[in-house]
Amino acid sequence: MIKRSFLLGNMILFSSIFANELDLKSTNALNTTAYIPSQCYTKTVDEKNENILYNPCFSCHTLNKEPNFTLSDADLQEGYDFPKDALKNPWTNLFKDRTNEVAKISDEEILKYIKVDNYKNQNGEIILKSKLEDLNETWDANNNKKWDGYIPDIYFNFNEEGFDLDNSGKFTGWRVFAYQPFLGTFWPTNGSTDDVMIRLSKPFQSNEKGDFDLETYKLNLSIIEALIKQKTINIDEIDEKKFGVDLNQNGILDKTTQIVFKWLKPKYDFDSKKFKNFSMSYVGLAKELLEKNELLIAPGLYPIGTEFTHTVRYLDIDKNDEIKMSSRLKEFRYAKKTSWNTYSQLSNLGLADIKEKHDFPDRLDVYKGNLETGLNNKRGWFYQGFIEDSNGDLRPQSYEETLSCMGCHSNIGSTADSTFVYQRKFEKDSFNSGWYHWSKKGFKNIPDKKLENGQTEYVRYLKENSAGDEFRANDEIMDKFFKKDWQKDTKNIEKDLIFKLENPQLELTQEWKFKLEELEKIKNDISYLILPSKQRALELNKAYKIIVNEQSYIYGKDIHIKPTQNVHKEIKKGTMTNLQKVLK
C-alpha cells in the first residue's frame, strides 16, 4: 500500500511539472498506446457477483457495415485484446481523488470562467486565426515559420438553415447539423456538450459554371447524407431538370422530394479508362468532375475534401436553470479527408490489420503526423485539434494528445468512413430537417432512436450496460432509472443471465431492475436521460478545470470527482470480459 501511494504521489507531482514542460512539437509519446481509450479498461464483471455483467463495449465494437472493413470488431466485446505495452492502464487520471480541489472552486467562479468565449474576441474575430498567422515558434513543428495545418475559419454565426456566415455576412461553407448524441461518454450528463459542423469542397458548393450556388450545395449535402446512411432520405421538393440528375431513380427527370438510395456499381470503360453510368451522382460542378473521374462516389464514403469541425464544451446553465452549451471551448477538433480508398483498398487494410494482430500481437499501431497537420488515420483522413492551455486559451494539441483520437477514428465497427455522427443526423421529420445548432433548439422532446427489434437505442444501452456511462460512475442516472439495491436480487440476476444466453437477440423487460415508468419517458424525450442536474453540471465543470490547470490531458480527460472504481489498473494477457456479443 505504501508503495502504491508513493507511485500515485509521483504521478500527481509529475502531472504538475508536466504542465510547465510540455513540448508541443515533440512526436514522442509517453503513452504509446494512447489510441486505446480509457473506456476499454472498464471492468465488465461485477466484483461482488460474477453473474452481473456490464457491456458498454457494444457501442463502439460492433458488426461492421461495408465499406467499413473493420473485420471481427464485435469480437472485442469478448476480450481485452491489448498489446503488451497496454496491459498496464496508462490513464492514471482515472484514479485521482479530486474532492478537495473541486471543493475549493466556487459555483460563481466556474460559471464566470465557462461563460468567457476563448474562441472569438469581443470584435468577433477568431483568436486562433491571428495566432496561427503570426506563429509562435513553440507551435512551429517543422520550423518553417508558418502554420501548415488548418486555420479555424468557422464563426458560429448560423443562419436559419444552419449555414455559417463570417463577420461580413459571407458563407464560410460550414453547415451545422443536429444528431443523436453517441452513447455514454458523449451524453452531457457525463461531462461535456458538443456540436459538429460539415463542409464540402468548392466543387460541391458550385454550379456547373463554377459559381457558388446554395441550392446546389444543399442538394449535394443531402446526396452525401443518403450515401453515408445508405438509405433513401426525404428532402424539400426540387426540379431534377435543373440539375440533370434522376435523384428519385424513376427513369425520368421530374420533381422529387426524395433522394433514393439505389446503388449499382458503375461500369469501367477500358477505352477511356474511366468509370461511367453512375446510378447515383452529385450535382453542379461536382457532377461534371465525377463524370471526368476527377471526383469519385460510393456508398458509405465521403468525397475527398470533406471537412468536419467538432467543438467540445462545458455545461453552462441559463437563467431558467436549464443546461446549455458554454461559450468557452474545451476543445476544437478538426478532420479532413485528403485521399480516396476504394472498397478493395479498405478491405485490404482491414485484412492486413487482422493479419498483423495475429502475427505480431504486441506490435503497436503507428500514426504519422504532427501538431500542425494532425495525424493520418491510414484510411484517408487527417485529425487535428486545439485544446485549452493552463490559462484557458486554445493551443494546438500535441502529437500524443491527438493520438488519443486515432483508435476511435480508424478501426472500430461503429463508424462510417472513420466518422461518428453524420449517419446519426436528424432527418426531414425533425426540426429544420436536422440543420440547426443546439443553441437554436436543445434536446427537449427529441425521441429516442427506434431500433429494428422494437427497442430504443438509449434504453437498450442502459439495459446492456446497467449504467449510464462506461465507468458506472454516474450516480444520478443510477438513482433516477434503476431500483435501489437491484444488485442484491440474485434470483432475477441469474434468471436473466440464463435467458439472455439462450435468447441473445430478445429484449429483457427487467421490471425487477428498472423504474419502467422512468425508462418510458426517455423514449419521447432523451433530455430526461442525457442532461445532468445543475449541481452535477457544476461539479463536472470544476473537475475538468483541474485537468486544464494541470495540463494532464495525456493521463486522461474523463471527468469525475471520486476515483473511478470500475476500471482495471492492470490486465493480464488473454483476459476475457465474459460478455456475450451484442450486434447492432
C-alpha positions as CSV (number, residue, x, y, z in Angstrom):
1,M,0.0,0.0,0.0
2,I,2.9,2.4,0.8
3,K,4.5,1.6,-2.5
4,R,1.2,2.3,-4.4
5,S,0.7,5.6,-2.5
6,F,4.2,6.7,-3.3
7,L,3.7,5.9,-7.0
8,L,0.4,7.8,-7.1
9,G,2.0,10.8,-5.4
10,N,4.8,10.8,-8.0
11,M,2.1,10.7,-10.8
12,I,0.4,13.7,-9.3
13,L,3.6,15.6,-8.9
14,F,4.7,14.7,-12.4
15,S,1.3,16.0,-13.8
16,S,2.0,19.4,-12.2
17,I,5.5,19.6,-13.5
18,F,4.4,18.4,-16.9
19,A,2.2,21.5,-17.4
20,N,5.3,23.6,-17.4
21,E,7.4,21.3,-19.6
22,L,5.0,20.4,-22.3
23,D,6.8,20.2,-25.7
24,L,4.1,20.6,-28.3
25,K,6.4,19.9,-31.2
26,S,7.5,16.5,-29.9
27,T,6.3,13.4,-31.8
28,N,7.4,11.1,-29.0
29,A,4.7,9.7,-26.7
30,L,4.9,8.7,-23.1
31,N,1.8,6.7,-23.6
32,T,2.5,4.9,-26.9
33,T,-0.9,3.2,-26.8
34,A,-2.9,6.3,-26.3
35,Y,-5.1,5.2,-29.3
36,I,-6.7,2.7,-26.9
37,P,-9.2,4.8,-24.9
38,S,-9.7,4.7,-21.2
39,Q,-13.2,3.2,-21.6
40,C,-11.6,0.0,-22.9
41,Y,-10.2,-0.7,-19.4
42,T,-13.7,-0.9,-17.9
43,K,-14.4,-3.9,-15.6
44,T,-17.2,-5.8,-17.2
45,V,-17.8,-8.3,-14.4
46,D,-19.2,-7.2,-11.1
47,E,-16.7,-7.7,-8.3
48,K,-19.4,-8.9,-5.8
49,N,-21.5,-11.1,-8.2
50,E,-19.9,-12.6,-11.3
51,N,-23.4,-13.1,-12.8
52,I,-23.7,-9.4,-13.2
53,L,-22.2,-8.3,-16.4
54,Y,-21.8,-4.8,-17.9
55,N,-21.5,-4.2,-21.6
56,P,-20.7,-0.7,-22.7
57,C,-18.4,-2.2,-25.3
58,F,-21.0,-2.8,-28.0
59,S,-21.4,0.9,-28.6
60,C,-18.2,1.1,-30.5
61,H,-17.2,-2.5,-31.1
62,T,-19.9,-3.9,-33.3
63,L,-20.7,-5.6,-36.6
64,N,-19.1,-3.5,-39.3
65,K,-21.1,-2.1,-42.2
66,E,-19.3,-2.0,-45.6
67,P,-17.2,-0.1,-46.7
68,N,-16.1,-0.1,-43.0
69,F,-14.0,-3.2,-43.2
70,T,-13.1,-3.3,-39.5
71,L,-13.5,-7.1,-39.6
72,S,-14.3,-9.1,-36.4
73,D,-14.6,-5.8,-34.4
74,A,-17.5,-7.2,-32.4
75,D,-15.2,-9.9,-31.0
76,L,-13.5,-7.2,-28.9
77,Q,-16.6,-7.2,-26.7
78,E,-15.5,-10.6,-25.5
79,G,-11.9,-9.9,-24.6
80,Y,-9.3,-7.3,-23.6
81,D,-7.2,-7.8,-26.7
82,F,-4.3,-5.5,-25.8
83,P,-0.7,-5.4,-26.9
84,K,1.8,-6.0,-24.1
85,D,2.6,-2.3,-23.6
86,A,-1.1,-1.5,-22.9
87,L,-1.7,-4.1,-20.2
88,K,-1.0,-1.5,-17.5
89,N,-3.6,1.2,-17.6
90,P,-1.9,4.4,-18.6
91,W,-4.9,6.7,-17.9
92,T,-3.9,7.4,-14.3
93,N,-6.1,10.5,-14.0
94,L,-8.9,8.0,-13.6
95,F,-7.6,7.1,-10.1
96,K,-7.2,10.6,-8.7
97,D,-9.5,11.9,-6.0
98,R,-10.4,15.5,-6.9
99,T,-12.8,16.0,-4.0
100,N,-10.8,18.6,-2.1
101,E,-9.7,20.5,-5.3
102,V,-13.3,20.7,-6.5
103,A,-14.5,22.0,-3.2
104,K,-12.1,24.9,-3.5
105,I,-13.8,26.2,-6.7
106,S,-17.0,28.1,-6.1
107,D,-20.0,27.9,-8.3
108,E,-19.7,31.6,-9.2
109,E,-16.0,31.1,-10.1
110,I,-16.6,28.2,-12.5
111,L,-19.7,29.8,-14.1
112,K,-17.7,33.0,-14.7
113,Y,-14.9,31.0,-16.3
114,I,-17.0,28.9,-18.7
115,K,-19.0,31.9,-19.9
116,V,-15.9,33.6,-21.4
117,D,-15.5,32.9,-25.1
118,N,-12.0,31.7,-25.8
119,Y,-12.6,31.2,-29.5
120,K,-13.6,34.7,-30.6
121,N,-12.7,38.1,-29.2
122,Q,-15.1,40.9,-28.4
123,N,-14.9,42.0,-32.0
124,G,-16.0,38.6,-33.2
125,E,-12.6,37.8,-34.6
126,I,-11.2,34.2,-34.3
127,I,-8.4,34.3,-31.8
128,L,-6.6,31.3,-33.0
129,K,-6.6,32.6,-36.6
130,S,-4.5,35.6,-35.6
131,K,-2.1,33.5,-33.5
132,L,-1.6,30.9,-36.2
133,E,-0.9,33.6,-38.8
134,D,1.7,35.1,-36.5
135,L,3.2,31.8,-35.4
136,N,4.8,31.2,-32.1
137,E,8.0,29.1,-32.6
138,T,6.8,26.6,-29.9
139,W,3.9,25.8,-32.3
140,D,6.0,25.5,-35.4
141,A,6.5,21.8,-35.9
142,N,8.9,21.9,-38.8
143,N,10.4,25.4,-38.0
144,N,9.4,26.9,-41.4
145,K,7.8,29.9,-39.7
146,K,4.3,29.2,-41.0
147,W,1.4,27.1,-39.8
148,D,0.9,24.2,-42.2
149,G,-2.4,22.9,-40.8
150,Y,-6.0,24.0,-40.7
151,I,-6.6,27.6,-39.5
152,P,-10.0,27.8,-37.9
153,D,-12.4,29.8,-40.1
154,I,-15.9,29.0,-38.7
155,Y,-17.7,31.9,-36.9
156,F,-20.6,30.1,-35.3
157,N,-22.9,32.7,-36.9
158,F,-25.6,30.2,-38.2
159,N,-28.5,31.3,-40.3
160,E,-31.9,29.8,-40.3
161,E,-30.7,26.9,-42.5
162,G,-27.6,26.1,-40.4
163,F,-25.1,27.8,-42.7
164,D,-22.2,29.6,-41.1
165,L,-21.6,33.3,-42.1
166,D,-18.4,35.3,-41.5
167,N,-18.5,38.8,-40.0
168,S,-19.2,40.3,-43.4
169,G,-22.2,38.0,-44.0
170,K,-20.4,35.7,-46.5
171,F,-20.9,31.9,-46.4
172,T,-17.9,30.1,-45.0
173,G,-19.1,26.7,-46.4
174,W,-19.6,25.3,-42.9
175,R,-23.1,23.9,-42.1
176,V,-24.1,22.8,-38.6
177,F,-26.4,19.8,-38.0
178,A,-28.1,18.2,-35.1
179,Y,-27.8,14.5,-34.4
180,Q,-28.5,11.7,-31.9
181,P,-25.5,12.0,-29.4
182,F,-23.3,9.0,-29.4
183,L,-23.8,6.6,-26.4
184,G,-22.4,7.1,-22.9
185,T,-19.3,9.4,-22.9
186,F,-20.9,11.9,-25.3
187,W,-24.0,12.5,-23.2
188,P,-23.8,15.9,-21.5
189,T,-24.6,14.2,-18.2
190,N,-21.2,12.7,-18.3
191,G,-19.3,16.0,-18.6
192,S,-19.5,17.8,-21.9
193,T,-21.7,19.3,-24.5
194,D,-20.6,19.3,-28.2
195,D,-21.5,20.3,-31.7
196,V,-20.5,19.2,-35.2
197,M,-20.2,21.0,-38.5
198,I,-19.6,19.7,-42.0
199,R,-18.1,21.4,-45.1
200,L,-17.7,20.0,-48.6
201,S,-15.1,21.2,-51.0
202,K,-15.7,24.1,-53.5
203,P,-17.0,21.9,-56.4
204,F,-19.9,20.7,-54.2
205,Q,-20.8,24.3,-53.4
206,S,-20.8,25.4,-57.1
207,N,-23.0,25.1,-60.1
208,E,-21.8,24.0,-63.5
209,K,-20.3,27.4,-64.2
210,G,-18.2,27.2,-61.0
211,D,-20.2,29.9,-59.2
212,F,-21.3,29.4,-55.6
213,D,-24.9,28.2,-55.5
214,L,-26.7,27.5,-52.3
215,E,-29.3,25.1,-53.8
216,T,-26.6,23.0,-55.4
217,Y,-24.7,22.9,-52.1
218,K,-27.7,21.9,-50.1
219,L,-28.6,19.1,-52.5
220,N,-25.0,17.7,-52.5
221,L,-25.0,17.6,-48.7
222,S,-28.3,15.6,-48.8
223,I,-26.9,13.3,-51.5
224,I,-23.9,12.5,-49.4
225,E,-26.2,12.0,-46.4
226,A,-28.1,9.4,-48.3
227,L,-24.8,7.8,-49.4
228,I,-23.3,7.7,-45.9
229,K,-26.6,6.4,-44.3
230,Q,-27.1,4.1,-47.3
231,K,-30.8,4.8,-47.3
232,T,-33.4,6.9,-49.1
233,I,-33.9,10.3,-47.5
234,N,-36.6,12.9,-47.9
235,I,-35.9,16.5,-49.0
236,D,-37.7,19.7,-49.9
237,E,-39.1,19.4,-53.4
238,I,-36.6,20.2,-56.2
239,D,-36.8,20.0,-60.0
240,E,-34.4,17.4,-61.3
241,K,-34.3,19.0,-64.7
242,K,-32.3,21.9,-63.2
243,F,-29.5,19.6,-62.1
244,G,-29.7,16.8,-64.8
245,V,-29.8,14.0,-62.2
246,D,-32.5,11.4,-61.7
247,L,-32.4,11.7,-57.9
248,N,-35.6,9.6,-57.2
249,Q,-34.4,7.0,-59.8
250,N,-37.8,6.7,-61.5
251,G,-36.3,6.9,-65.0
252,I,-37.3,10.5,-65.8
253,L,-36.3,13.9,-64.8
254,D,-39.2,15.4,-62.8
255,K,-39.9,17.0,-59.5
256,T,-38.9,15.0,-56.4
257,T,-39.0,15.1,-52.6
258,Q,-36.6,12.1,-52.3
259,I,-33.1,11.1,-52.9
260,V,-33.5,7.4,-53.5
261,F,-30.6,5.2,-52.4
262,K,-30.2,2.6,-55.1
263,W,-26.7,1.9,-55.9
264,L,-25.4,-0.1,-58.9
265,K,-21.7,-0.5,-59.4
266,P,-20.5,1.9,-62.2
267,K,-19.0,0.3,-65.3
268,Y,-15.4,0.8,-66.2
269,D,-14.7,1.8,-69.8
270,F,-11.3,0.4,-70.9
271,D,-11.1,2.7,-73.9
272,S,-11.5,5.9,-72.0
273,K,-10.1,4.4,-68.8
274,K,-12.9,5.9,-66.8
275,F,-15.9,4.8,-64.7
276,K,-19.3,5.5,-66.4
277,N,-23.0,5.1,-65.9
278,F,-23.2,6.2,-62.2
279,S,-26.6,5.2,-60.7
280,M,-26.2,8.0,-58.1
281,S,-24.5,11.3,-58.8
282,Y,-23.5,14.6,-57.3
283,V,-24.9,17.8,-58.8
284,G,-23.4,21.0,-60.1
285,L,-19.7,21.2,-60.8
286,A,-19.1,18.1,-58.7
287,K,-21.3,16.2,-61.2
288,E,-19.0,17.2,-64.1
289,L,-15.9,16.3,-62.1
290,L,-17.4,12.9,-61.3
291,E,-18.0,12.2,-65.0
292,K,-14.4,13.1,-65.6
293,N,-13.4,10.8,-62.7
294,E,-11.7,13.7,-61.0
295,L,-14.1,13.1,-58.1
296,L,-15.3,9.7,-57.1
297,I,-18.5,8.4,-55.4
298,A,-19.5,5.3,-53.4
299,P,-22.0,4.4,-50.7
300,G,-20.6,4.9,-47.2
301,L,-17.8,7.2,-48.3
302,Y,-17.3,10.9,-48.2
303,P,-15.7,12.7,-51.2
304,I,-12.1,14.0,-51.0
305,G,-12.0,17.4,-49.4
306,T,-14.8,16.8,-46.9
307,E,-14.1,18.5,-43.5
308,F,-15.6,18.3,-40.1
309,T,-15.3,20.5,-37.1
310,H,-16.3,19.4,-33.6
311,T,-16.2,21.5,-30.5
312,V,-16.3,20.1,-27.0
313,R,-17.7,22.5,-24.3
314,Y,-18.5,22.9,-20.7
315,L,-22.0,22.6,-19.2
316,D,-23.4,26.1,-18.9
317,I,-26.7,27.0,-17.0
318,D,-29.2,29.5,-18.3
319,K,-31.5,31.9,-16.3
320,N,-34.1,29.1,-16.0
321,D,-31.5,26.7,-14.5
322,E,-31.5,24.7,-17.8
323,I,-28.3,23.1,-19.2
324,K,-26.9,24.7,-22.3
325,M,-23.6,24.8,-24.2
326,S,-20.9,27.1,-22.8
327,S,-19.3,29.9,-24.7
328,R,-15.9,28.5,-23.7
329,L,-14.5,25.7,-25.7
330,K,-12.6,22.8,-24.1
331,E,-11.5,21.5,-27.5
332,F,-11.8,22.5,-31.2
333,R,-11.4,19.3,-33.2
334,Y,-10.9,19.2,-37.0
335,A,-10.8,16.4,-39.6
336,K,-10.3,16.4,-43.3
337,K,-10.4,13.7,-45.9
338,T,-7.4,14.0,-48.2
339,S,-7.3,10.8,-50.2
340,W,-9.7,8.2,-51.6
341,N,-9.6,4.5,-50.8
342,T,-11.7,2.1,-52.9
343,Y,-13.6,-0.8,-51.3
344,S,-10.8,-3.2,-52.3
345,Q,-8.2,-1.0,-50.7
346,L,-10.3,-0.6,-47.5
347,S,-10.9,-4.3,-47.4
348,N,-7.1,-5.0,-47.8
349,L,-6.5,-2.6,-44.9
350,G,-8.9,-4.5,-42.7
351,L,-7.4,-7.8,-43.6
352,A,-3.9,-6.5,-43.0
353,D,-4.9,-5.3,-39.6
354,I,-6.2,-8.7,-38.7
355,K,-3.1,-10.5,-40.0
356,E,-0.7,-8.1,-38.2
357,K,-2.6,-8.6,-34.9
358,H,-2.4,-12.3,-35.4
359,D,1.3,-12.4,-36.4
360,F,2.5,-9.7,-34.1
361,P,0.0,-9.3,-31.2
362,D,2.3,-6.9,-29.3
363,R,3.1,-4.6,-32.2
364,L,1.8,-1.1,-31.7
365,D,-0.2,1.0,-34.1
366,V,1.7,3.8,-35.7
367,Y,0.1,7.1,-36.8
368,K,2.2,9.6,-38.7
369,G,1.8,13.4,-38.3
370,N,2.4,16.3,-36.0
371,L,0.7,19.1,-34.2
372,E,0.2,21.2,-37.4
373,T,-1.0,18.7,-40.0
374,G,-2.6,16.4,-37.5
375,L,-2.4,12.6,-37.6
376,N,-3.1,10.3,-40.6
377,N,-5.6,7.6,-39.7
378,K,-4.3,5.4,-42.7
379,R,-7.8,5.5,-44.2
380,G,-7.7,8.8,-46.0
381,W,-8.3,11.3,-43.1
382,F,-6.2,13.7,-41.0
383,Y,-7.3,14.5,-37.5
384,Q,-6.0,17.6,-35.6
385,G,-7.2,19.8,-32.8
386,F,-6.8,22.6,-30.3
387,I,-7.3,22.4,-26.5
388,E,-7.2,24.7,-23.5
389,D,-3.8,25.7,-22.1
390,S,-3.4,26.3,-18.4
391,N,-4.7,29.9,-18.9
392,G,-7.8,28.7,-20.7
393,D,-6.6,29.8,-24.1
394,L,-6.8,27.4,-27.0
395,R,-3.5,25.9,-28.2
396,P,-2.6,23.1,-30.7
397,Q,-2.8,19.6,-29.4
398,S,0.5,17.7,-29.1
399,Y,1.1,14.6,-31.1
400,E,0.3,12.4,-28.1
401,E,-2.9,14.4,-27.2
402,T,-4.1,13.8,-30.8
403,L,-3.0,10.2,-30.7
404,S,-5.8,9.5,-28.2
405,C,-8.3,10.3,-31.0
406,M,-7.0,7.9,-33.5
407,G,-8.2,4.5,-32.3
408,C,-11.8,5.5,-32.4
409,H,-11.4,7.3,-35.8
410,S,-9.7,4.5,-37.6
411,N,-10.7,0.9,-36.9
412,I,-13.9,0.3,-35.0
413,G,-17.1,-1.0,-36.3
414,S,-19.5,1.8,-35.4
415,T,-18.0,4.4,-37.7
416,A,-18.9,5.4,-41.3
417,D,-15.8,6.4,-43.2
418,S,-14.0,6.9,-39.9
419,T,-16.7,9.3,-38.6
420,F,-19.4,9.0,-36.0
421,V,-22.3,11.5,-36.4
422,Y,-23.4,12.4,-40.0
423,Q,-25.0,9.0,-40.1
424,R,-26.8,10.0,-36.9
425,K,-28.0,13.3,-38.3
426,F,-31.7,14.1,-37.8
427,E,-33.8,14.0,-41.0
428,K,-36.8,15.7,-42.7
429,D,-39.3,14.8,-40.0
430,S,-37.2,16.7,-37.4
431,F,-36.9,20.4,-36.6
432,N,-35.4,22.2,-39.6
433,S,-34.7,18.8,-41.2
434,G,-31.8,18.5,-38.7
435,W,-29.9,21.5,-39.9
436,Y,-29.6,23.5,-36.7
437,H,-27.3,24.2,-33.8
438,W,-28.0,23.1,-30.3
439,S,-28.2,26.8,-29.2
440,K,-31.2,27.1,-31.5
441,K,-33.0,24.1,-30.1
442,G,-31.8,21.8,-27.3
443,F,-32.5,18.2,-26.5
444,K,-36.0,18.7,-25.1
445,N,-38.7,16.4,-26.6
446,I,-36.3,14.6,-29.0
447,P,-37.4,11.0,-29.1
448,D,-35.0,8.1,-28.5
449,K,-33.9,6.4,-31.7
450,K,-36.0,3.3,-32.6
451,L,-34.2,0.1,-33.4
452,E,-35.2,-2.7,-35.8
453,N,-36.0,-5.0,-32.9
454,G,-38.5,-2.6,-31.4
455,Q,-36.3,-1.3,-28.6
456,T,-34.9,2.2,-28.5
457,E,-31.2,3.0,-28.5
458,Y,-30.6,4.7,-25.2
459,V,-32.9,2.4,-23.3
460,R,-31.0,-0.6,-24.7
461,Y,-27.7,1.0,-23.6
462,L,-29.0,1.2,-20.1
463,K,-30.1,-2.4,-20.2
464,E,-26.9,-3.8,-21.7
465,N,-24.6,-1.7,-19.5
466,S,-26.7,-1.4,-16.3
467,A,-25.3,2.1,-16.0
468,G,-25.3,5.5,-17.8
469,D,-21.6,5.6,-18.5
470,E,-18.7,3.3,-19.2
471,F,-17.3,3.6,-15.7
472,R,-20.6,3.2,-13.9
473,A,-19.8,6.4,-12.0
474,N,-22.9,8.4,-12.9
475,D,-24.9,8.0,-9.7
476,E,-27.5,10.5,-10.9
477,I,-28.6,8.1,-13.7
478,M,-28.4,5.1,-11.4
479,D,-30.7,6.8,-8.8
480,K,-33.1,8.0,-11.5
481,F,-33.7,4.9,-13.6
482,F,-32.6,1.9,-11.5
483,K,-34.3,0.4,-8.5
484,K,-32.4,0.6,-5.3
485,D,-30.2,-2.4,-4.4
486,W,-31.1,-4.3,-7.6
487,Q,-27.6,-5.9,-7.5
488,K,-28.7,-7.9,-4.5
489,D,-31.6,-9.6,-6.4
490,T,-29.5,-12.7,-7.1
491,K,-32.5,-14.8,-8.2
492,N,-33.6,-12.4,-11.0
493,I,-30.0,-11.7,-12.0
494,E,-29.3,-15.5,-12.5
495,K,-32.7,-15.9,-14.3
496,D,-32.0,-13.1,-16.7
497,L,-28.4,-14.3,-17.4
498,I,-29.7,-17.7,-18.4
499,F,-32.5,-16.2,-20.6
500,K,-30.0,-14.0,-22.4
501,L,-27.6,-16.8,-23.1
502,E,-30.4,-18.8,-24.6
503,N,-32.1,-15.9,-26.4
504,P,-29.4,-13.4,-27.2
505,Q,-31.5,-11.2,-29.6
506,L,-34.6,-11.0,-27.4
507,E,-35.3,-7.9,-25.2
508,L,-35.4,-8.3,-21.4
509,T,-38.0,-6.1,-19.7
510,Q,-36.2,-6.3,-16.4
511,E,-39.0,-4.7,-14.4
512,W,-37.3,-6.0,-11.3
513,K,-34.3,-3.8,-12.0
514,F,-35.6,-0.7,-13.7
515,K,-38.1,2.0,-12.8
516,L,-40.1,1.3,-16.0
517,E,-42.1,4.5,-15.9
518,E,-38.8,6.4,-15.9
519,L,-37.5,4.4,-18.9
520,E,-40.7,5.2,-20.8
521,K,-40.0,8.9,-20.5
522,I,-36.7,8.5,-22.4
523,K,-38.5,7.2,-25.4
524,N,-40.2,10.5,-26.1
525,D,-37.6,12.9,-24.6
526,I,-33.9,12.0,-24.4
527,S,-33.1,15.1,-22.4
528,Y,-34.6,13.3,-19.4
529,L,-31.7,10.9,-19.6
530,I,-28.8,12.8,-21.1
531,L,-28.9,16.1,-19.3
532,P,-27.5,16.4,-15.8
533,S,-28.8,18.4,-12.8
534,K,-27.4,21.9,-12.2
535,Q,-25.3,20.7,-9.3
536,R,-23.8,17.8,-11.2
537,A,-23.0,20.1,-14.1
538,L,-21.2,22.5,-11.9
539,E,-19.1,19.7,-10.2
540,L,-18.1,18.2,-13.5
541,N,-17.1,21.6,-14.8
542,K,-14.9,22.1,-11.8
543,A,-13.3,18.6,-12.1
544,Y,-12.4,19.2,-15.7
545,K,-11.0,22.7,-14.9
546,I,-8.5,20.9,-12.6
547,I,-7.3,18.8,-15.5
548,V,-6.9,22.1,-17.5
549,N,-4.8,23.6,-14.7
550,E,-2.6,20.5,-14.6
551,Q,-2.4,20.2,-18.4
552,S,-2.5,16.5,-17.7
553,Y,-4.6,15.5,-20.7
554,I,-2.3,12.7,-21.7
555,Y,-3.2,10.9,-18.4
556,G,-6.9,11.1,-19.3
557,K,-9.7,13.7,-19.8
558,D,-12.5,11.7,-18.4
559,I,-14.4,13.8,-15.8
560,H,-15.0,12.5,-12.3
561,I,-14.6,13.7,-8.7
562,K,-14.0,10.5,-6.8
563,P,-11.5,7.9,-8.1
564,T,-13.2,5.5,-10.6
565,Q,-13.7,2.1,-9.1
566,N,-14.9,0.0,-12.1
567,V,-11.7,0.2,-14.1
568,H,-8.8,-2.2,-14.4
569,K,-5.4,-0.7,-13.3
570,E,-3.7,-3.7,-14.9
571,I,-4.9,-6.5,-17.2
572,K,-3.4,-9.9,-17.6
573,K,-2.8,-11.0,-21.2
574,G,-5.7,-13.0,-22.5
575,T,-8.3,-11.8,-20.0
576,M,-11.8,-12.2,-21.2
577,T,-14.8,-9.9,-20.5
578,N,-17.3,-12.8,-20.0
579,L,-19.7,-10.8,-22.2
580,Q,-21.9,-12.1,-24.9
581,K,-21.7,-10.1,-28.1
582,V,-24.4,-7.6,-28.9
583,L,-24.7,-7.0,-32.6
584,K,-26.5,-3.8,-33.5
